[in-house]
Amino acid sequence: CADPNTGEAVDPKQLFQRLDKDKSGTVDKEEFTRGLEMCRCSLSPEEVDVLWSQLDGDDGESDGEVDYVVLVANLQRVNEEAIRGIQPPIKLVLRSSTEQSVS
């Protein structure tokens, strides 16, 4: 994520702490969506739903919140898989998943 004003990379931990308004050590979907908007990550609401469901349910339990370690680990995994060619870039995965849910 880059700072929209300066273009410089934003430290993920600092961004997470800014998003975690209630200081619970986790972010909910609303806080996560705000972070995507702050980073100018343009995902449709359906794509956010697909991404969130993968992040929130990763530990085998969907509780509506994701902690920093789980969030970063999952996003890093998706990135690395895209780089190695195991998975297409996240935008293509999300687009495919949302198209399947519509049909």
Secondary structure, 3 states (H helix, E strand, C coil): CECCCCCCECCHHHHHHHHCCCCCCEEEHHHHHHHHHHCCCCCCHHHHHHHHHHHHCCCCCCCCEEEHHHHHHHHHHHHHHHHHCCCCCHHHHHHHHHHHHHC
